[in-house]
Amino acid sequence: MTEFTWKIEQLMVELSRSDLEKVVVKVVWHCFATDGEYSASASGFVPVEYLTEQPFTPFEDLTEPQVWEWIEPTLGKQKIEQGLESAIYAQAHPQFQYLQAPWE
């Protein structure tokens, strides 16, 4: 069974916007998948748009669950995990192999 570990790696911020500081504009994520001796990973980013009518959380007070809430609706987690499972399956069940020429 494949295990997935999702991690937020970095947050890109706009240093100053109006009277706000460190406004998150991009979230960089990484997903690690392992199944026994096989593994695969994927990474990417999701742009984030801060709307002034939303409450603002200072950068230092952000929590990982809060940032996941921002990006999960557009991340496509299921599709990413399916792709990683396919990559692991291909490792476990290779269709191609390099062989030495028979005359050597």
Contacts in CASP RR format, 6 or more apart in sequence:
PFRMAT RR
TARGET T0000
AUTHOR 0000-0000-0000
METHOD contacts of the structure
MODEL  1
MTEFTWKIEQLMVELSRSDLEKVVVKVVWHCFATDGEYSASASGFVPVEY
LTEQPFTPFEDLTEPQVWEWIEPTLGKQKIEQGLESAIYAQAHPQFQYLQ
APWE
1 35 0 8 1.000
2 33 0 8 1.000
2 34 0 8 1.000
2 35 0 8 1.000
2 81 0 8 1.000
2 84 0 8 1.000
2 85 0 8 1.000
2 88 0 8 1.000
3 33 0 8 1.000
3 34 0 8 1.000
3 35 0 8 1.000
4 31 0 8 1.000
4 32 0 8 1.000
4 33 0 8 1.000
4 81 0 8 1.000
4 84 0 8 1.000
5 31 0 8 1.000
5 32 0 8 1.000
5 33 0 8 1.000
5 34 0 8 1.000
6 29 0 8 1.000
6 30 0 8 1.000
6 31 0 8 1.000
6 68 0 8 1.000
6 77 0 8 1.000
7 29 0 8 1.000
7 30 0 8 1.000
7 31 0 8 1.000
7 32 0 8 1.000
8 27 0 8 1.000
8 28 0 8 1.000
8 29 0 8 1.000
8 64 0 8 1.000
8 67 0 8 1.000
8 68 0 8 1.000
9 28 0 8 1.000
9 29 0 8 1.000
9 30 0 8 1.000
9 43 0 8 1.000
10 27 0 8 1.000
10 28 0 8 1.000
11 24 0 8 1.000
11 26 0 8 1.000
11 27 0 8 1.000
11 28 0 8 1.000
11 59 0 8 1.000
11 62 0 8 1.000
11 67 0 8 1.000
12 24 0 8 1.000
12 25 0 8 1.000
12 26 0 8 1.000
12 27 0 8 1.000
12 28 0 8 1.000
12 45 0 8 1.000
13 22 0 8 1.000
13 23 0 8 1.000
13 24 0 8 1.000
13 25 0 8 1.000
13 59 0 8 1.000
14 22 0 8 1.000
14 23 0 8 1.000
14 25 0 8 1.000
15 21 0 8 1.000
15 22 0 8 1.000
17 23 0 8 1.000
17 50 0 8 1.000
20 50 0 8 1.000
20 56 0 8 1.000
21 58 0 8 1.000
21 59 0 8 1.000
22 58 0 8 1.000
22 59 0 8 1.000
23 50 0 8 1.000
23 56 0 8 1.000
24 48 0 8 1.000
24 50 0 8 1.000
24 59 0 8 1.000
24 62 0 8 1.000
24 67 0 8 1.000
24 70 0 8 1.000
25 47 0 8 1.000
25 48 0 8 1.000
25 49 0 8 1.000
25 50 0 8 1.000
26 45 0 8 1.000
26 46 0 8 1.000
26 47 0 8 1.000
26 48 0 8 1.000
27 45 0 8 1.000
27 46 0 8 1.000
27 48 0 8 1.000
27 67 0 8 1.000
27 70 0 8 1.000
27 71 0 8 1.000
28 43 0 8 1.000
28 44 0 8 1.000
28 45 0 8 1.000
29 43 0 8 1.000
29 44 0 8 1.000
29 45 0 8 1.000
29 46 0 8 1.000
29 71 0 8 1.000
29 75 0 8 1.000
30 41 0 8 1.000
30 42 0 8 1.000
30 43 0 8 1.000
30 44 0 8 1.000
31 41 0 8 1.000
31 42 0 8 1.000
31 43 0 8 1.000
31 80 0 8 1.000
31 81 0 8 1.000
31 84 0 8 1.000
32 39 0 8 1.000
32 41 0 8 1.000
33 39 0 8 1.000
33 40 0 8 1.000
33 41 0 8 1.000
33 81 0 8 1.000
33 84 0 8 1.000
33 85 0 8 1.000
33 87 0 8 1.000
33 88 0 8 1.000
34 88 0 8 1.000
35 85 0 8 1.000
35 88 0 8 1.000
35 92 0 8 1.000
38 88 0 8 1.000
38 91 0 8 1.000
38 92 0 8 1.000
39 88 0 8 1.000
40 83 0 8 1.000
40 84 0 8 1.000
40 87 0 8 1.000
40 88 0 8 1.000
40 91 0 8 1.000
41 84 0 8 1.000
42 80 0 8 1.000
42 83 0 8 1.000
42 84 0 8 1.000
46 70 0 8 1.000
46 71 0 8 1.000
46 74 0 8 1.000
46 75 0 8 1.000
48 70 0 8 1.000
48 71 0 8 1.000
50 56 0 8 1.000
57 66 0 8 1.000
END
